[in-house]
Amino acid sequence: MQENYLVFLRNSIECKLSQYLVFATLTAASLIATVGLSVKADAQPLTVNNTEVTNYAQSVLAMEPKRQQAFEEIKKLIGGKEIPKIVCNDPSSMNSLPNKAKDIAVNYCNDSQKIVAAHNLTFERFNQITVEYQNNNALKQRIYNTLIRLQNESSPNSGARNVP
């Protein structure tokens, strides 16, 4: 009985983690997406190889804690006001922020660019994949699966365990 409970608990945690990762991916990617990148209806889907999918997922996972921290710091600075959508390649998206909050957003954007570069992607390529992610369910599934795999690999308790 206890073993069944642990399997259920693990599955429940994995389900919540999966949902969180998808949300985190969309949130982080939307924060740094390039304004003006658009996909034409008649355009061919972007080809993204497995290495790029892994690099993209690793970038998102590395950016997420920094995004959360920046978001919380900005939220504290602006109080009850709504935080505007911050787009790293559009400095005007930060104009409504107070100076200290603007500094936090710029630092986040600079850190994000470094993270993307450290994972062997250009910022432009990262943004192209982000746009394709939003329009391509097959790519979305590949990225989602890669995020789950990477998260499981980094978890010290990954894998099934039997408890006596």
Beta strands, then each sheet from edge to edge (+ up, - down):
end
